[in-house]
Amino acid sequence: MRNRGRRPQVAALEKAANATWQSLSAGTASMPKDIILDMDPGVDDALALMLACGSAELRIRAVTTVSGNAHVDKTSINTLKVLEWIGVSGIPVAKGMAKPLSRNLETSEDFHGADGLGDTNLPSPKLKLDPRQAVDLLIQEAQNNPKMLTIIATGPLTNIATVLQRDPSFAENVKELVIMGGAYNVTPYGYGNMTPVAEFNIYADPEAAKVTFNSGVPITAVGLDITTDPTATLTKELYEKLEESSSPRARLGATVTKRLMSQYGFVHLHDPMAVAVVADPSLVTTKKYHVDVETVSDLTRGQTVTDRREWLPDSYKRPPNVNVCTRIDGQRFLHMFIERMTST
């Protein structure tokens, strides 16, 4: 790596590297968690997929795709492109819902690039999609593996809500649903990125989020409250570690984020953080709240309305339904991300 007056953050990461990596991996690789990734690649979804592939704590049973950052036709092909580029095969990839439950689709290619992957223009993949529809795959996997599956949802919750509407027992069959989505106003960073109060994934399909949040499924929310924490943000110095690595994951990670890094000087690692939290829950502090989703008002569409009124008598409180992440150990998270992306 070029040494050009590295910031203390980078030096601290390197100093703690061996000890942190061992603590993250100890005792987990022998008993990996079964996960399904529900995503809409997307730059940070692609990073999340690569991080999951490089995490021994996780066993990816399938990837399901949804419209969000781009149309599901594109996000599905992008998933195959990423897997093929990093040399991973044998993971079923099933295409999911093409539009929100009751709204027109609004994508984010202006941010993620015309191809959804930072305008990297990766070659068309030889890998093929699973013949099953994503909703059918999710229902089948949950029924066949009750209380065993963790779903990591890093896109709009359209697939998840559709599953819950078709098979209400899904809420009991799933071990946990970890979402990257929402802004819960529990840290100084807990405001929206699509509007002042709404995060994109929830804004894109607020009805689906409302169905999901009120379904009874165990939810852990990795929201903008922690994903935009400056201590957990990919800096230019850390980006260079990806750029200079020989690892296919790191090189592709640098390629897909190059446009955003050039434009902003940093990249928020929203979706990789959701994967990291499943691999190592000790990275975060959480607190349970009752959360609902605004679906009526145009001004506050997609707001995750978090009831933080602890002074209310218990008889007036609505039961908590979301385990909200309120703090992230940014240094450990960044080390995990860089170490696993650059590992060969």
GUTIRO-298249 format. One record per residue (C-alpha): x, y, z; chain. Coordinates in nm, 4 decimals. Each point is the difference from the previous one (the first is absolute). Last residue first. Layout:
N
> east,north,up,vomar
> X,Y,Z,A
...
//
This chain:
344
> east,north,up,vomar
> -0.7812,-1.4647,-0.1123,A
> -0.0788,0.2534,0.2714,A
> -0.0427,0.3583,-0.1189,A
> -0.3764,0.0149,0.0480,A
> 0.0200,-0.1852,0.3284,A
> 0.2636,0.2208,0.1546,A
> -0.1513,0.3251,-0.1308,A
> -0.3506,-0.0762,0.1282,A
> 0.1046,-0.1472,0.3338,A
> 0.2366,0.2908,0.0627,A
> -0.2729,0.2469,-0.0850,A
> -0.2367,-0.1689,0.2426,A
> 0.2572,-0.0100,0.2784,A
> 0.0731,0.3699,-0.0394,A
> -0.3661,0.0997,-0.0238,A
> -0.1210,-0.1742,0.3137,A
> -0.3605,0.0769,-0.0877,A
> -0.2678,0.1563,0.2213,A
> -0.3800,0.0214,0.0113,A
> -0.1044,-0.3070,-0.1962,A
> -0.3768,-0.0337,0.0244,A
> -0.1611,-0.3254,0.1166,A
> -0.3458,0.0441,-0.1486,A
> -0.3430,-0.1006,0.1309,A
> -0.0222,0.1634,0.3401,A
> -0.3436,-0.0280,0.1632,A
> -0.2147,0.3146,-0.0139,A
> 0.0237,0.2002,0.3195,A
> -0.3096,0.1392,0.1686,A
> -0.0331,-0.2650,0.2739,A
> 0.3741,0.0199,0.0596,A
> -0.0311,0.3632,0.1086,A
> 0.1739,0.2344,-0.2462,A
> 0.3334,0.1470,0.1141,A
> 0.1948,-0.2117,-0.2486,A
> -0.1438,0.1934,-0.2913,A
> 0.2361,-0.1207,-0.2751,A
> -0.2717,-0.1133,-0.2414,A
> 0.1766,-0.0274,-0.3343,A
> -0.1800,0.1097,-0.3168,A
> 0.1895,-0.1493,-0.2914,A
> -0.0758,0.2658,-0.2605,A
> -0.0881,-0.1472,-0.3386,A
> -0.2187,0.2868,-0.1157,A
> 0.0490,0.3050,0.2241,A
> -0.1042,0.2827,-0.2321,A
> -0.2190,-0.2154,-0.2237,A
> -0.1988,-0.1077,0.3048,A
> -0.1764,-0.3358,-0.0126,A
> 0.2556,-0.2815,0.0386,A
> 0.1845,0.0882,0.3221,A
> 0.1686,-0.3051,0.1504,A
> -0.0243,-0.1346,0.3535,A
> 0.2651,-0.0649,0.2621,A
> -0.0407,-0.1127,0.3605,A
> 0.3457,-0.0014,0.1463,A
> 0.2604,-0.2528,0.1134,A
> 0.3572,0.1153,0.0528,A
> 0.3185,-0.1110,-0.1696,A
> 0.3753,0.0391,0.0424,A
> 0.2061,-0.1138,-0.2949,A
> 0.3179,-0.1854,-0.0931,A
> -0.0871,-0.2761,0.2479,A
> -0.2441,-0.1393,-0.2576,A
> 0.2920,-0.1448,-0.2031,A
> -0.0920,-0.1723,-0.3266,A
> -0.3555,0.1326,0.0143,A
> 0.1205,0.3538,0.0755,A
> 0.2582,-0.0266,-0.2798,A
> -0.2683,-0.0816,-0.2555,A
> -0.2034,0.3051,0.1025,A
> 0.3180,0.2103,-0.0103,A
> 0.0704,-0.1130,-0.3551,A
> -0.3335,0.1564,-0.0988,A
> 0.0659,0.3539,0.1199,A
> 0.3727,0.0393,-0.0660,A
> -0.0024,0.3783,-0.0420,A
> 0.2587,0.1028,-0.2585,A
> 0.2474,0.2880,0.0288,A
> 0.1511,0.2769,-0.2143,A
> -0.3401,0.0898,-0.1428,A
> 0.0311,-0.0110,-0.3792,A
> 0.3219,-0.1963,-0.0403,A
> -0.1040,-0.2450,0.2715,A
> -0.3417,-0.0400,-0.1628,A
> 0.1464,-0.0788,-0.3418,A
> 0.2683,-0.2311,0.1396,A
> -0.2444,-0.2032,0.2107,A
> -0.0659,-0.2736,-0.2584,A
> 0.3649,-0.0245,-0.0961,A
> 0.1414,-0.0018,0.3514,A
> -0.2369,-0.2787,0.1026,A
> 0.0901,-0.1905,-0.3176,A
> 0.3660,0.0207,0.0933,A
> -0.0714,-0.0950,0.3598,A
> -0.2091,-0.3023,-0.0888,A
> 0.2452,-0.1191,-0.2656,A
> 0.2814,0.0176,0.2592,A
> 0.3241,0.1473,-0.1339,A
> -0.0315,0.3044,0.2232,A
> 0.1067,0.3493,-0.1069,A
> -0.3475,0.1391,-0.0635,A
> -0.1477,-0.1544,0.3112,A
> 0.2698,0.1435,0.2262,A
> -0.0313,0.3277,-0.1889,A
> -0.3626,0.0214,0.1111,A
> 0.1244,0.0003,0.3588,A
> 0.1961,0.3177,-0.0646,A
> -0.2879,0.1544,-0.1970,A
> -0.2342,-0.0613,0.2916,A
> -0.2634,-0.2716,0.0392,A
> -0.2292,0.1138,0.2814,A
> -0.0408,-0.1690,0.3379,A
> 0.1397,0.2789,0.2214,A
> -0.2034,0.2548,-0.1997,A
> -0.3286,-0.1634,0.1121,A
> -0.2078,-0.0217,-0.3181,A
> -0.0784,-0.3705,0.0433,A
> -0.0774,0.0542,0.3704,A
> -0.3128,0.2158,0.0126,A
> -0.0481,-0.0759,-0.3713,A
> -0.1619,-0.3222,0.1069,A
> 0.1032,-0.3529,0.0872,A
> -0.3351,-0.1257,0.1237,A
> -0.0303,-0.3340,0.1783,A
> -0.3382,-0.1592,-0.0538,A
> -0.1646,-0.3068,0.1552,A
> -0.3091,-0.0658,-0.2194,A
> -0.3161,0.1156,0.1759,A
> -0.1586,0.1306,-0.3184,A
> -0.0246,0.3712,0.0861,A
> 0.3464,0.0970,-0.1236,A
> -0.0422,-0.2087,-0.3139,A
> -0.3389,0.1355,-0.1031,A
> 0.1178,0.3561,0.0637,A
> 0.3192,-0.0590,-0.1982,A
> -0.1997,-0.1335,-0.2936,A
> -0.2281,0.3035,0.0116,A
> 0.3035,0.2288,0.0128,A
> 0.1386,-0.1346,-0.3289,A
> 0.2726,0.2286,-0.1380,A
> -0.0037,0.2200,0.3117,A
> 0.1019,-0.2944,0.2204,A
> 0.2975,-0.0876,-0.2206,A
> 0.0894,0.3672,-0.0562,A
> 0.0143,0.1251,0.3608,A
> -0.2699,0.2473,0.1011,A
> 0.0003,0.3033,0.2324,A
> 0.1713,0.2847,-0.1887,A
> -0.0810,-0.1737,-0.3289,A
> 0.1878,-0.2721,-0.1883,A
> 0.2966,0.0038,0.2393,A
> -0.1959,0.0190,0.3229,A
> 0.1017,0.0899,0.3537,A
> 0.1600,-0.2109,0.2706,A
> 0.3530,0.1435,-0.0064,A
> -0.0086,0.1732,0.3419,A
> -0.1134,-0.3343,0.1455,A
> -0.3444,-0.1407,0.0891,A
> -0.1879,0.1766,-0.2804,A
> -0.1220,-0.3298,-0.1475,A
> 0.1056,0.0248,-0.3632,A
> -0.1100,-0.3060,-0.1928,A
> 0.1548,-0.2883,-0.1869,A
> 0.2645,-0.2644,-0.0007,A
> -0.2071,-0.2852,0.1285,A
> 0.0758,-0.2993,0.2165,A
> -0.2877,-0.2478,0.0094,A
> 0.0390,-0.2694,0.2626,A
> -0.0646,-0.3685,0.0649,A
> -0.2606,-0.0279,-0.2735,A
> -0.2756,-0.2576,0.0492,A
> -0.2170,0.2169,0.2230,A
> -0.0298,0.2946,-0.2386,A
> -0.0206,-0.2411,-0.2956,A
> -0.3189,-0.1427,0.1575,A
> -0.1866,0.2905,-0.1648,A
> 0.0510,-0.1645,-0.3425,A
> -0.1291,0.2001,-0.2955,A
> -0.0085,0.3376,0.1714,A
> 0.3270,-0.0643,0.1828,A
> 0.1691,-0.1059,-0.3240,A
> -0.1203,0.3150,-0.1737,A
> 0.1299,0.2099,0.2884,A
> 0.3437,-0.1627,-0.0240,A
> 0.0237,0.0392,-0.3777,A
> -0.1030,0.3668,0.0135,A
> 0.2355,0.0905,0.2856,A
> 0.2046,0.2528,-0.1977,A
> 0.3666,-0.0979,-0.0132,A
> 0.2614,-0.1262,0.2454,A
> -0.1972,-0.2865,0.1520,A
> 0.2069,-0.2502,0.1988,A
> -0.2196,-0.3012,0.0737,A
> 0.1207,-0.2211,0.2833,A
> -0.1138,-0.3580,-0.0377,A
> -0.0105,-0.2777,0.2607,A
> -0.3271,0.0533,0.1858,A
> -0.1785,-0.2316,-0.2438,A
> 0.2200,-0.1383,-0.2801,A
> -0.2304,-0.1656,-0.2558,A
> -0.2787,0.2516,0.0509,A
> 0.2407,0.2929,-0.0128,A
> 0.1738,-0.1301,-0.3131,A
> -0.3288,-0.0620,-0.1811,A
> -0.1476,0.3404,0.0849,A
> 0.3173,0.1800,-0.1050,A
> 0.0278,-0.1975,-0.3245,A
> -0.3631,0.0661,-0.0895,A
> 0.0452,0.3732,0.0584,A
> 0.3183,0.0032,-0.2092,A
> -0.1613,-0.1667,-0.3019,A
> 0.1535,-0.3375,-0.0718,A
> 0.1961,-0.0751,-0.3172,A
> 0.3304,0.0968,0.1667,A
> 0.1768,0.2596,-0.2094,A
> 0.2888,-0.0956,-0.2253,A
> 0.3759,0.0469,0.0253,A
> 0.1649,0.0887,-0.3315,A
> 0.0037,0.3646,0.0975,A
> -0.0105,0.2973,-0.2353,A
> 0.3268,0.1913,0.0278,A
> 0.0420,0.2674,0.2688,A
> -0.0919,0.3497,-0.1109,A
> 0.1548,0.1728,0.3022,A
> -0.2505,0.2847,-0.0145,A
> -0.0198,0.0149,0.3814,A
> -0.1735,-0.3353,0.0242,A
> -0.3618,0.0914,-0.0778,A
> 0.0705,-0.0173,-0.3736,A
> -0.0926,0.3656,-0.0514,A
> 0.1846,0.0989,0.3149,A
> -0.0747,-0.0469,0.3697,A
> -0.1022,0.3602,0.0766,A
> -0.1976,0.0941,-0.3121,A
> -0.0957,-0.3664,-0.0172,A
> -0.2188,0.0443,0.3060,A
> -0.3332,-0.1589,-0.0907,A
> -0.3587,0.1123,0.0542,A
> -0.2560,-0.2728,-0.0710,A
> -0.3638,0.1047,-0.0060,A
> -0.1942,-0.0739,0.3136,A
> -0.2203,-0.2708,0.1501,A
> 0.2165,-0.2953,0.1028,A
> 0.3192,0.1373,-0.1551,A
> 0.1109,-0.1196,-0.3431,A
> 0.1932,-0.2848,-0.1618,A
> -0.0238,-0.2539,0.2807,A
> 0.2590,-0.2753,0.0157,A
> 0.2664,-0.1665,-0.2126,A
> 0.1642,-0.3049,0.1551,A
> 0.3755,-0.0500,0.0398,A
> 0.0973,-0.3489,0.1177,A
> 0.3600,-0.0137,0.1279,A
> 0.2046,-0.2661,-0.1823,A
> 0.2615,0.2344,-0.1395,A
> 0.2507,0.2479,0.1402,A
> 0.2993,0.1115,-0.2070,A
> 0.0144,0.3673,0.0990,A
> -0.1159,0.1142,-0.3451,A
> -0.2657,-0.2718,-0.0182,A
> -0.1602,0.1031,0.3288,A
> 0.0038,0.3682,-0.0965,A
> -0.1466,-0.0561,-0.3444,A
> -0.2685,-0.2342,0.1349,A
> -0.1148,0.2645,0.2473,A
> 0.0079,0.2646,-0.2725,A
> -0.2220,-0.2187,-0.2173,A
> -0.2609,-0.0088,0.2764,A
> 0.0310,0.3719,0.0726,A
> -0.0575,0.0755,-0.3697,A
> -0.3177,-0.2028,-0.0428,A
> -0.1048,0.1172,0.3468,A
> -0.0076,0.3617,-0.1155,A
> 0.2709,0.2161,0.1561,A
> 0.0879,0.1287,0.3479,A
> -0.3277,-0.1589,0.0997,A
> -0.1487,-0.2958,-0.1826,A
> 0.0543,-0.3285,0.1781,A
> 0.2474,-0.2864,0.0084,A
> 0.0242,-0.3200,0.1986,A
> 0.3363,-0.1528,0.0887,A
> 0.0206,-0.3538,0.1291,A
> 0.1347,-0.2298,0.2709,A
> 0.2915,0.2257,0.0895,A
> 0.1905,-0.1541,0.2903,A
> 0.1329,0.2668,0.2346,A
> 0.2606,-0.0012,0.2761,A
> 0.2766,-0.0647,-0.2549,A
> -0.0506,0.3456,-0.1489,A
> 0.1458,0.0609,-0.3470,A
> -0.3172,-0.0763,-0.1948,A
> -0.1915,0.2271,0.2387,A
> 0.2457,0.2814,-0.0650,A
> -0.0402,-0.0483,-0.3755,A
> -0.3780,0.0171,0.0245,A
> 0.0173,0.3072,0.2218,A
> 0.2323,0.1761,-0.2446,A
> -0.2425,-0.0765,-0.2838,A
> -0.2842,0.1308,0.2153,A
> 0.2071,0.3159,0.0537,A
> 0.0211,0.0648,-0.3732,A
> -0.3511,-0.1026,-0.0941,A
> -0.0916,-0.2962,-0.0068,A
> -0.3609,-0.0374,0.1280,A
> 0.0082,-0.2469,0.2881,A
> -0.1481,-0.2880,0.1972,A
> 0.2963,-0.1988,0.1338,A
> -0.0938,-0.3353,0.1483,A
> 0.1942,-0.1156,0.3018,A
> 0.0956,-0.3198,0.1812,A
> 0.2325,0.0886,0.2855,A
> 0.3346,-0.1752,-0.0017,A
> 0.0927,-0.2451,0.2755,A
> 0.3673,-0.0879,-0.0408,A
> 0.0894,0.3519,-0.1173,A
> -0.1411,0.1605,0.3137,A
> 0.2307,-0.0954,0.2875,A
> 0.2491,0.2768,-0.0531,A
> -0.0469,0.2005,-0.3196,A
> -0.0614,0.3501,0.1270,A
> 0.2429,-0.0341,0.2880,A
> 0.2723,-0.1286,-0.2331,A
> -0.0482,0.2879,-0.2399,A
> 0.0141,0.2513,0.2831,A
> 0.3239,-0.1353,0.1425,A
> 0.1735,-0.0124,-0.3376,A
> -0.1063,0.3446,-0.1228,A
> 0.0370,0.2210,0.3063,A
> 0.3014,0.1944,-0.1264,A
> -0.1335,0.0100,-0.3553,A
> -0.3309,0.1501,0.1028,A
> 0.1708,0.2526,0.2232,A
> 0.2203,0.1118,-0.2885,A
> -0.3023,0.0489,-0.2239,A
> -0.1918,0.2047,0.2559,A
> 0.3101,0.2044,0.0847,A
> -0.0004,0.1362,-0.3569,A
> 0.2740,-0.1168,-0.2320,A
> 0.2623,0.2572,-0.0951,A
> 0.0662,-0.1320,-0.3465,A
> 0.1015,-0.3618,0.0439,A
> -0.0896,-0.1785,-0.3218,A
> -0.1185,-0.3526,0.0718,A
//
